[in-house]
Amino acid sequence: MADGGGNSEEQIRSVDGQIRDLNDQIRSVHEQIRIVEEKIGRLEEEINRCPGDEERKLLRGKEALLRGKEAQLRDEKAQLRDEKTQILQRRDLGTEYEWLVQKVVPPTRSSRAGVYPSSSSHARMWLPVRVEHWDVMNEIEEFLESADRRRRVFRMAVTAVTQDTRLEEKHENHHIAFILGEMVSFMQKKEPQSNLHFKSEFIIFSKRKGGNDGIGSSEGASSSAMVDVYSGSPRADFVITLREKNALVFEVKNEGLGSDGDDPWFLHRFWTDCSCTSGEGRCGFAVFGITPSQGERITRCISQLYEYMVLCKVGYGVLTDARNWYLFKRDNAGCLKISAGITASAEPPRVLAALSYLVHAAAVDNSEFGDPTGNGQFPLVHEAAPSEHSDESSDDDINDRTFTARVSQNISSSGKRRSERHSSGGAQLALEDVPAEDLNLKKAGGVISSEGWSGCVVNGRLRGQPVALKFAHLGTERAEALLKEVVAYTRMEKLWGVFVPRLIGYGTTNNGRVVFIATELIDGVELGEVAVTREVETAALEALAAVHACGLLHGDVSLSNIMVVWGKKPTVRILDFGFSCITSNKKLQEAERVRLKRLFFTHGGAAGEEANDARYPYILPC
């Protein structure tokens, strides 16, 4: 790393020399202390043998002098150690410029074939009127060139931590959270007046009413109010605040936002150049060498981040999959600008410089970002665009990973409201509206789990049976995930009560505003909270194989999504199918099986040893 204050290698050698000199001095002082301690020991022996008081008094005076010298030497040793610590700290710090050009190492994947970015297909409240290229690289370079190259005051940790192989199995969000934490520390030191912070899983806006803002906080709360609390609201992965106001939104996807090489993608062209003309049998996404499904996913990712930027009332955003980073900027007229992709593997490294520049730009931009004056339309993607990824199975339709939801409200003959939702595969779900009171939510201590993307899992009672309930506001990504679980459970009916919980019911509540799913209440503990025995390993692998045999990929295999139930055979139940997809692709199923074995290995099980050197990485395909 270059440093304007002199040659970095020479500086490091000079610091190492200072440390060696200090170590020599510390050893010398330590030896002097040892000699003094030996003299004190001999004096104490003489004092004990001395018969005369005068002679004993003289010897005690000598002992006091030696002890004083010992104290001085120990103080000197402590000072030398402090000086060494300070030098070591300075050696591990870098200049502002060196911090900005650290390399960000994304999580390792052996294969990226067939991996698309996760996206939601539900309609957006806000879409850009116009999408343009943001030529921001010159501004980033100017920001970088103005960086201080002399003072070594910034902690250098990004490259060392992100290249740690222990991060490979972590979700991209954990990876990004570390990077943002380091960037916030950097920018707080660089621009302390900005009062910079970042929040994860940021609830963009709340749909709760009635002032009941605590989960189960009121014994007298109505069932409808409790449902609103449990339903949650749309969440951005990360939001950066400046001076206690939202400033940037980060949306993190799994892989699929860039090519296998280092060539940057111009993401704005996915919106402007890839709209298919009605009646034509070709798709413009072929220009980029990608499939129509992947192209549509990427345009939906763009629309999602844009909507989040509008709802959070910010002008800047970042879309990333930890390998490829895109900077977003919008105005109040509905124009969205997107930078070219900045790849983590590019040389020279520019990811941290780009992120820090964007934070700086947001800090100096005093514009008020509100609702746009116009609203655009989603690019037309040809309905006859060819499918792909069919090498293993004819039903391996990647579009089944999300619901293309068109809701038509109607009133049945019984007078109850129903919604009909259609999956991309043509399946239809009739959602009957159930009064919130009929779900019999437990008002105190009813939360089973409040962690994870699915939100709260709560105790209830439906049709006379204890159930675990999940809620989500209709039209949100979480609602789509719940409906995806319903489809998954219906395909796995023969596994109910054996390898997966029974599906007790599903529908809407609160006058059709909230989707819910009710499953059998499992009496057990998460796999991550118990020792993994061979019996549990075998049962979990059998359960996953049974799910795969139903033509499903779980999509989110983790220790928290497997419950151990004691006293029953088999001993496990697999939960949470919100990221599942319909596929019989053997390679993806094998990757998921290996993922589970690796989890056993990291948790101290035996079966994971086989998978530790496996050829298949875990691919999140849904």
HELIX and SHEET records of a PDB file:
HELIX    1   1 SER A    8  ARG A   49  1                                  42    
HELIX    2   2 ASP A   53  ARG A   91  1                                  39    
HELIX    3   3 GLU A   96  LEU A  100  1                                   5    
HELIX    4   4 MET A  137  GLU A  145  1                                   9    
HELIX    5   5 VAL A  158  THR A  162  1                                   5    
HELIX    6   6 THR A  165  LEU A  167  5                                   3    
HELIX    7   7 GLU A  172  LYS A  190  1                                  19    
HELIX    8   8 PRO A  192  SER A  194  5                                   3    
HELIX    9   9 SER A  223  SER A  231  1                                   9    
HELIX   10  10 HIS A  268  THR A  272  1                                   5    
HELIX   11  11 GLY A  284  PHE A  288  5                                   5    
HELIX   12  12 PRO A  292  LEU A  311  1                                  20    
HELIX   13  13 VAL A  351  VAL A  364  1                                  14    
HELIX   14  14 ILE A  398  ARG A  401  5                                   4    
HELIX   15  15 ALA A  436  LEU A  439  5                                   4    
HELIX   16  16 GLU A  477  ARG A  491  1                                  15    
HELIX   17  17 GLU A  493  LEU A  495  5                                   3    
HELIX   18  18 LEU A  527  GLU A  529  5                                   3    
HELIX   19  19 ARG A  534  ALA A  549  1                                  16    
HELIX   20  20 LEU A  559  ASN A  561  5                                   3    
HELIX   21  21 LYS A  586  THR A  602  1                                  17    
HELIX   22  22 GLY A  608  ALA A  611  1                                   4    
SHEET    1   A 2 LEU A  93  GLY A  94  0                                        
SHEET    2   A 2 PHE A 154  ARG A 155 -1                                        
SHEET    1   B 7 ARG A 130  HIS A 133  0                                        
SHEET    2   B 7 CYS A 335  ILE A 338  1                                        
SHEET    3   B 7 ASN A 324  ARG A 330 -1                                        
SHEET    4   B 7 TYR A 316  THR A 320 -1                                        
SHEET    5   B 7 LYS A 245  VAL A 252  1                                        
SHEET    6   B 7 ARG A 235  LEU A 242 -1                                        
SHEET    7   B 7 LEU A 196  ILE A 203 -1                                        
SHEET    1   C 4 ARG A 130  HIS A 133  0                                        
SHEET    2   C 4 CYS A 335  ILE A 338  1                                        
SHEET    3   C 4 ASN A 324  ARG A 330 -1                                        
SHEET    4   C 4 ILE A 342  THR A 343 -1                                        
SHEET    1   D 3 SER A 408  ILE A 411  0                                        
SHEET    2   D 3 ARG A 417  HIS A 422 -1                                        
SHEET    3   D 3 GLN A 428  GLU A 432 -1                                        
SHEET    1   E 5 VAL A 447  SER A 449  0                                        
SHEET    2   E 5 VAL A 457  LEU A 462 -1                                        
SHEET    3   E 5 GLN A 465  HIS A 473 -1                                        
SHEET    4   E 5 VAL A 514  GLU A 520 -1                                        
SHEET    5   E 5 LEU A 503  THR A 509 -1                                        
SHEET    1   F 3 VAL A 525  GLU A 526  0                                        
SHEET    2   F 3 ILE A 562  VAL A 564 -1                                        
SHEET    3   F 3 VAL A 572  ILE A 574 -1                                        
SHEET    1   G 2 LEU A 552  LEU A 553  0                                        
SHEET    2   G 2 CYS A 581  ILE A 582 -1                                        
END                                                                             
